[in-house]
Amino acid sequence: MAQEKIIAVVGATGAQGGGLVRAILADPNRGFAARAITRDARSDKARALANLGADVVEADIDNEASLTKALQGAYGAYFVTFFWAHFSPEKEIEEARIMARAAKAAGVKHVVWSTLEDTRQWVPLSDNRMPTLMGKYKVPHFDAKGEANKAFTELGVPTTFLLTSFYWDNLIYFGMGPKKGPDGKLAITLPMGGAKLAGIAAEDIGQCAYGIFKRGPEMIGKTVGIAGDHLTGEQMATALGKALGKPVGYNAVTPDAYRGLGFPGAEDLGNMFQFYRDFESYFCGARDLGVARSLNPELQTFDQWLARNKSKIPLE
Ligand SMILES: NC(=O)c1ccc[n+]([C@@H]2O[C@H](COP(=O)([O-])OP(=O)(O)OC[C@H]3O[C@@H](n4cnc5c(N)ncnc54)[C@H](OP(=O)(O)O)[C@@H]3O)[C@@H](O)[C@H]2O)c1
């Protein structure tokens, strides 16, 4: 046990970090130990990780000293930020800066940073195909993560940049599941036209991150994109219908209509889906299914994810 390399995981009680902790602990030949970082070691989720064998350590990324302390002695660190907890791109960039400084101070040897594209490199603010949001962003929760990459590079933190994909779990937890229309028929709504969406089981993000840590120093400085499937809205609806045993349609609304849905973050997500749609070949190309499978041989396809999770999808 003593020679196991510790991987400290921010967001360990959440989707991405939880997948990584479970991947480490499930590996019988592991050379790694999992240190789960949480704000509350007594929560049910934190206790569940402790019961699996994780070392649970309290820290809050808003408190840099607590994070630096939680990273002491760790070989690796997984960093994810919490945009949907506060909806602030500036705060998200600050979270990344704090994590980069803490990793540097603690001498972490390998960071995997969960990031996304700064979409302004494809859609400059002057491009009116989609509105500029919060004064200087196109897709705030993407742009902030992409902009925050430099927090790691500028400090020389040994980092792998992990480009994640749309969680299929959004169909369960983010209100994106099939809903009944005025005709009483179930349909999913995406402003993607006929373009393919790079999606993934949230659990597989952490599993792929574990594959990156196992490969080690050769991955430092690299950007790795992952997805479990590239599917059109039509293909997703057909797969959902098959899994649920009832027809599910695909409601291909315009990005403008999606932005106008009025829920918190609707404009951000409308721009995000438009980015997926308009830059489909770049976006899916940057998330090669073979690369993801080589990091995580158990990578789930959408059909496999549905077989395991269909009973959790609320049908409204
Ligand atoms: N939904 C998608 O399709 C999608 C796709 C790609 C990327 N993302 C990105 O994923 C990120 C969220 O990751 P996730 O889904 O894994 O999160 P999550 O499931 O919501 O969990 C986040 C965890 O982070 C911890 N946390 C929150 N604030 C913290 C703080 N101040 N200090 C320390 N820990 C804190 C919480 O743990 P405790 O309560 O135990 O402290 C929580 O369990 C977002 O930035 C989002 O943009 C989402």
The ligand as an SDF file (V2000), in Angstrom:
LIG
                    3D

 48 52  0  0  0  0  0  0  0  0999 V2000
  -23.6640   18.3400  -17.5480 N   0  0  0  0  0  0  0  0  0  0  0  0
  -22.8920   18.1540  -18.5990 C   0  0  0  0  0  0  0  0  0  0  0  0
  -23.3060   17.6540  -19.6550 O   0  0  0  0  0  0  0  0  0  0  0  0
  -21.4440   18.5610  -18.5310 C   0  0  0  0  0  0  0  0  0  0  0  0
  -20.6140   18.1780  -19.5780 C   0  0  0  0  0  0  0  0  0  0  0  0
  -19.2710   18.5520  -19.5390 C   0  0  0  0  0  0  0  0  0  0  0  0
  -18.8060   19.2990  -18.4700 C   0  0  0  0  0  0  0  0  0  0  0  0
  -19.6450   19.6610  -17.4670 N   0  0  0  0  0  0  0  0  0  0  0  0
  -19.1050   20.4680  -16.3640 C   0  0  0  0  0  0  0  0  0  0  0  0
  -18.9510   19.6580  -15.2230 O   0  0  0  0  0  0  0  0  0  0  0  0
  -18.7730   20.5260  -14.1090 C   0  0  0  0  0  0  0  0  0  0  0  0
  -19.3950   19.8920  -12.9020 C   0  0  0  0  0  0  0  0  0  0  0  0
  -18.8570   18.6170  -12.6820 O   0  0  0  0  0  0  0  0  0  0  0  0
  -19.7360   17.4280  -12.1120 P   0  0  0  0  0  0  0  0  0  0  0  0
  -20.9200   17.2480  -13.0130 O   0  0  0  0  0  0  0  0  0  0  0  0
  -18.8350   16.2840  -11.8760 O   0  0  0  0  0  0  0  0  0  0  0  0
  -20.2290   18.0820  -10.7590 O   0  0  0  0  0  0  0  0  0  0  0  0
  -21.3400   17.6040   -9.7440 P   0  0  0  0  0  0  0  0  0  0  0  0
  -21.7890   16.2090  -10.0040 O   0  0  0  0  0  0  0  0  0  0  0  0
  -22.3460   18.6980   -9.6670 O   0  0  0  0  0  0  0  0  0  0  0  0
  -20.5380   17.5550   -8.3890 O   0  0  0  0  0  0  0  0  0  0  0  0
  -19.7080   18.5330   -7.9960 C   0  0  0  0  0  0  0  0  0  0  0  0
  -19.0930   18.1690   -6.6590 C   0  0  0  0  0  0  0  0  0  0  0  0
  -18.1280   19.1690   -6.3990 O   0  0  0  0  0  0  0  0  0  0  0  0
  -18.0910   19.5040   -5.0670 C   0  0  0  0  0  0  0  0  0  0  0  0
  -17.9640   20.9510   -4.8690 N   0  0  0  0  0  0  0  0  0  0  0  0
  -18.8190   21.9300   -5.2390 C   0  0  0  0  0  0  0  0  0  0  0  0
  -18.3460   23.1190   -4.8490 N   0  0  0  0  0  0  0  0  0  0  0  0
  -17.1620   22.8810   -4.2220 C   0  0  0  0  0  0  0  0  0  0  0  0
  -16.2010   23.6830   -3.5910 C   0  0  0  0  0  0  0  0  0  0  0  0
  -16.3680   25.0120   -3.4860 N   0  0  0  0  0  0  0  0  0  0  0  0
  -15.1040   23.1080   -3.0540 N   0  0  0  0  0  0  0  0  0  0  0  0
  -14.9310   21.7660   -3.0940 C   0  0  0  0  0  0  0  0  0  0  0  0
  -15.8210   20.9370   -3.6940 N   0  0  0  0  0  0  0  0  0  0  0  0
  -16.9120   21.5000   -4.2270 C   0  0  0  0  0  0  0  0  0  0  0  0
  -19.3580   18.9790   -4.4280 C   0  0  0  0  0  0  0  0  0  0  0  0
  -18.9210   18.1100   -3.4190 O   0  0  0  0  0  0  0  0  0  0  0  0
  -19.2140   18.3320   -1.8460 P   0  0  0  0  0  0  0  0  0  0  0  0
  -20.6040   18.8380   -1.7220 O   0  0  0  0  0  0  0  0  0  0  0  0
  -19.0290   16.9340   -1.3240 O   0  0  0  0  0  0  0  0  0  0  0  0
  -18.1810   19.2760   -1.3690 O   0  0  0  0  0  0  0  0  0  0  0  0
  -20.0760   18.1970   -5.5460 C   0  0  0  0  0  0  0  0  0  0  0  0
  -20.4080   16.8790   -5.1730 O   0  0  0  0  0  0  0  0  0  0  0  0
  -19.3880   21.8610  -14.4920 C   0  0  0  0  0  0  0  0  0  0  0  0
  -18.4030   22.8600  -14.5260 O   0  0  0  0  0  0  0  0  0  0  0  0
  -19.9640   21.6060  -15.8750 C   0  0  0  0  0  0  0  0  0  0  0  0
  -19.8780   22.7320  -16.7260 O   0  0  0  0  0  0  0  0  0  0  0  0
  -20.9450   19.2830  -17.4570 C   0  0  0  0  0  0  0  0  0  0  0  0
  1  2  1  0
  2  3  2  0
  2  4  1  0
  4  5  1  0
  4 48  2  0
  5  6  2  0
  6  7  1  0
  7  8  2  0
  8  9  1  0
  8 48  1  0
  9 10  1  0
  9 46  1  0
 10 11  1  0
 11 12  1  0
 11 44  1  0
 12 13  1  0
 13 14  1  0
 14 15  2  0
 14 16  1  0
 14 17  1  0
 17 18  1  0
 18 19  2  0
 18 20  1  0
 18 21  1  0
 21 22  1  0
 22 23  1  0
 23 24  1  0
 23 42  1  0
 24 25  1  0
 25 26  1  0
 25 36  1  0
 26 27  1  0
 26 35  1  0
 27 28  2  0
 28 29  1  0
 29 30  1  0
 29 35  2  0
 30 31  1  0
 30 32  2  0
 32 33  1  0
 33 34  2  0
 34 35  1  0
 36 37  1  0
 36 42  1  0
 37 38  1  0
 38 39  2  0
 38 40  1  0
 38 41  1  0
 42 43  1  0
 44 45  1  0
 44 46  1  0
 46 47  1  0
M  CHG  2   8   1  16  -1
M  END
$$$$
